[in-house]
């Protein structure tokens, strides 16, 4: 993500976080933003839930992008070792599990996510290498 996009993304997270807090603490009161339009307090609760969901989605997306860069860097740094393991017949999944263990990521959701992401990235390396061999 370039700097301008990252700044816009950060501003969106801040704005929706503030709106979520405002909607939560003013829900059902006369200070609510929606009191000018309707007397229904349920709209305050719906707005708080929607803003909270947007913040959650933006946070997960940011986390996914950040972790992907880390995995890309790990594969780039260990590319020679990965190639030698592939030549010895190791599968992408075995290499991914080995890398996850080396990163001290043990069982659980984080481990499964790391292995799946690494397998995906390792499969891309294999396709690139096959194309390069065919061109030679």
MINU-829874 format. One line per 5 residues: number of its first residue (from 0); for each residue x, y, z of N, C-alpha, C. Coordinates in steps of 0.05 Angstrom, whole numbers, plus 5000, padded with zeros to 4 digits. Layout:
REM MINU-829874
NUM	X:Y:Z:X:Y:Z:X:Y:Z | ...
This chain:
REM MINU-829874
0	5017:4977:5000:5000:5000:5000:5018:5025:5000 | 5012:5043:4982:5028:5068:4982:5020:5086:5005 | 5035:5107:5009:5032:5124:5032:5004:5139:5032 | 4996:5148:5009:4970:5163:5007:4947:5144:5014 | 4947:5120:5003:4926:5101:5009:4926:5093:5038
5	4950:5090:5050:4952:5083:5078:4941:5105:5096 | 4946:5130:5088:4935:5153:5104:4905:5154:5102 | 4894:5150:5079:4865:5150:5075:4853:5127:5092 | 4865:5104:5091:4856:5080:5105:4856:5086:5135 | 4878:5098:5145:4880:5105:5174:4858:5125:5182
10	4853:5145:5165:4832:5164:5170:4805:5151:5172 | 4799:5132:5153:4774:5117:5154:4770:5102:5179 | 4791:5088:5188:4790:5073:5213:4784:5092:5237 | 4797:5115:5238:4793:5134:5260:4765:5144:5259 | 4755:5153:5236:4728:5164:5233:4707:5144:5242
15	4709:5119:5231:4689:5099:5238:4691:5091:5268 | 4715:5091:5279:4718:5084:5307:4705:5106:5325 | 4709:5131:5318:4697:5153:5333:4667:5152:5331 | 4657:5147:5306:4628:5145:5302:4616:5122:5318 | 4630:5100:5319:4621:5077:5335:4618:5084:5364
20	4638:5097:5375:4638:5105:5403:4615:5125:5408 | 4612:5144:5391:4591:5164:5394:4563:5151:5393 | 4559:5133:5374:4533:5119:5371:4528:5102:5395 | 4548:5089:5406:4544:5071:5429:4537:5088:5454 | 4551:5110:5459:4546:5125:5484:4523:5144:5482
25	4512:5149:5458:4489:5167:5456:4464:5152:5447 | 4466:5126:5445:4442:5110:5436:4419:5113:5456 | 4396:5122:5446:4372:5124:5462:4370:5150:5477 | 4390:5167:5476:4389:5193:5490:4380:5215:5471 | 4375:5238:5482:4367:5261:5466:4391:5274:5451
30	4416:5266:5459:4440:5277:5446:4447:5261:5421 | 4432:5240:5415:4438:5224:5391:4436:5240:5366 | 4453:5233:5347:4454:5246:5321:4428:5242:5306 | 4415:5219:5309:4391:5213:5294:4365:5224:5307 | 4367:5236:5330:4343:5247:5344:4330:5269:5327
35	4345:5283:5310:4334:5304:5294:4315:5293:5273 | 4320:5268:5265:4305:5255:5243:4283:5237:5252 | 4288:5222:5274:4268:5203:5284:4271:5199:5314 | 4250:5190:5327:4250:5184:5355:4257:5155:5361 | 4261:5139:5341:4267:5111:5344:4296:5107:5353
40	4300:5096:5377:4327:5092:5388:4340:5067:5375 | 4325:5050:5363:4336:5026:5350:4355:5034:5327 | 4351:5056:5315:4368:5065:5293:4396:5071:5304 | 4398:5081:5329:4424:5086:5341:4439:5060:5345 | 4426:5040:5353:4438:5014:5357:4448:5002:5331
45	4431:5003:5310:4438:4993:5284:4462:5008:5273 | 4463:5035:5276:4485:5051:5267:4511:5043:5281 | 4509:5038:5307:4533:5030:5323:4543:5003:5313 | 4525:4984:5308:4533:4958:5299:4546:4959:5271 | 4534:4975:5253:4545:4977:5226:4573:4990:5227
50	4576:5012:5242:4602:5025:5244:4623:5006:5257 | 4615:4991:5277:4633:4972:5289:4641:4950:5270 | 4622:4941:5253:4629:4921:5233:4648:4932:5212 | 4645:4957:5205:4663:4969:5185:4691:4971:5197 | 4693:4979:5222:4719:4981:5235:4732:4953:5237
55	4716:4933:5243:4727:4906:5245:4737:4896:5218 | 4721:4901:5197:4729:4893:5170:4755:4907:5162 | 4757:4933:5166:4781:4949:5159:4805:4939:5174 | 4801:4932:5200:4824:4922:5216:4833:4895:5206 | 4815:4877:5200:4823:4851:5190:4837:4853:5163
60	4827:4871:5146:4840:4875:5120:4868:4886:5123 | 4872:4905:5142:4898:4915:5147:4917:4894:5158 | 4907:4877:5176:4922:4856:5187:4931:4836:5165 | 4912:4830:5147:4918:4811:5126:4940:4822:5108 | 4939:4848:5101:4959:4860:5083:4986:4860:5097
65	4987:4866:5122:5012:4868:5137:5025:4840:5139 | 5010:4820:5145:5021:4793:5148:5030:4782:5121 | 5016:4789:5099:5024:4780:5073:5052:4791:5066 | 5058:4815:5073:5084:4827:5067:5106:4811:5082 | 5100:4803:5107:5119:4788:5123:5124:4761:5110
70	5103:4748:5101:5107:4722:5088:5122:4724:5062 | 5116:4745:5046:5131:4749:5022:5161:4753:5027 | 5167:4768:5048:5195:4774:5055:5209:4748:5065 | 5195:4732:5080:5207:4707:5090:5213:4688:5067 | 5195:4687:5048:5200:4670:5024:5223:4681:5008
75	5224:4707:5004:5246:4719:4989:5273:4714:5002 | 5274:4716:5029:5299:4712:5043:5308:4683:5042 | 5289:4664:5041:5296:4636:5041:5292:4622:5014 | 5294:4637:4993:5288:4627:4966:5307:4604:4958 | 5333:4607:4964:5352:4587:4956:5346:4560:4971
80	5340:4562:4997:5334:4539:5013:5308:4526:5003 | 5288:4542:4996:5263:4532:4986:5267:4517:4960 | 5283:4529:4942:5288:4515:4916:5302:4489:4920 | 5321:4488:4939:5335:4462:4944:5316:4442:4956 | 5298:4450:4973:5278:4431:4985:5259:4421:4963
85	5251:4439:4945:5233:4430:4923:5248:4411:4905 | 5273:4415:4900:5289:4396:4883:5291:4369:4896 | 5291:4368:4923:5292:4343:4938:5265:4329:4940 | 5244:4342:4929:5218:4330:4929:5199:4339:4951 | 5205:4359:4966:5187:4369:4987:5163:4382:4974
90	5140:4377:4986:5116:4391:4976:5114:4419:4987 | 5098:4435:4974:5094:4463:4984:5083:4463:5012 | 5065:4444:5018:5053:4443:5045:5074:4437:5066 | 5092:4418:5060:5113:4411:5080:5133:4434:5084 | 5139:4448:5062:5157:4472:5065:5143:4493:5081
95	5117:4497:5076:5101:4518:5091:5100:4511:5120 | 5096:4486:5127:5095:4478:5155:5122:4482:5168 | 5143:4476:5154:5170:4480:5164:5176:4509:5169 | 5168:4526:5150:5171:4555:5154:5155:4566:5177 | 5130:4556:5180:5113:4565:5202:5125:4557:5229
100	5136:4533:5231:5149:4524:5256:5174:4541:5261 | 5189:4548:5240:5213:4565:5243:5205:4593:5253 | 5181:4602:5245:5172:4628:5254:5160:4627:5282 | 5161:4603:5294:5150:4599:5321:5120:4602:5322 | 5107:4595:5301:5078:4595:5300:5069:4566:5304
105	5056:4561:5326:5048:4534:5333:5018:4531:5327 | 5007:4509:5333:4979:4501:5326:4959:4524:5330 | 4936:4521:5317:4914:4541:5321:4908:4555:5295 | 4891:4575:5298:4882:4591:5275:4905:4605:5261 | 4922:4617:5276:4945:4631:5264:4963:4612:5249
110	4967:4588:5259:4984:4568:5246:4971:4560:5220 | 4945:4554:5221:4931:4545:5196:4931:4567:5175 | 4926:4592:5184:4927:4615:5165:4955:4618:5153 | 4976:4616:5169:5003:4619:5159:5010:4597:5139 | 5002:4573:5145:5008:4550:5127:4994:4554:5100
115	4968:4561:5101:4953:4565:5077:4964:4588:5060 | 4971:4610:5073:4982:4633:5059:5010:4626:5047 | 5026:4612:5062:5053:4604:5052:5050:4584:5029 | 5031:4565:5030:5027:4546:5008:5019:4561:4983 | 5002:4581:4986:4993:4597:4963:5017:4611:4951
120	5033:4624:4967:5057:4639:4957:5077:4620:4945 | 5081:4597:4957:5100:4577:4947:5091:4566:4920 | 5065:4562:4917:5055:4552:4891:5059:4572:4869 | 5058:4598:4876:5064:4619:4856:5093:4617:4847 | 5111:4611:4866:5140:4609:4859:5144:4586:4840
125	5131:4564:4844:5134:4541:4827:5125:4547:4798 | 5103:4561:4795:5092:4568:4769:5111:4586:4754 | 5122:4605:4769:5141:4624:4757:5166:4610:4747 | 5176:4591:4763:5200:4576:4756:5195:4558:4732 | 5171:4546:4730:5164:4529:4707:5163:4546:4681
130	5151:4569:4683:5150:4587:4659:5178:4595:4651 | 5195:4602:4670:5223:4610:4663:5238:4587:4650 | 5234:4562:4660:5248:4539:4648:5238:4534:4619 | 5212:4537:4614:5201:4533:4588:5212:4554:4568 | 5217:4578:4577:5227:4599:4560:5255:4595:4552
135	5271:4581:4569:5299:4576:4563:5301:4554:4543
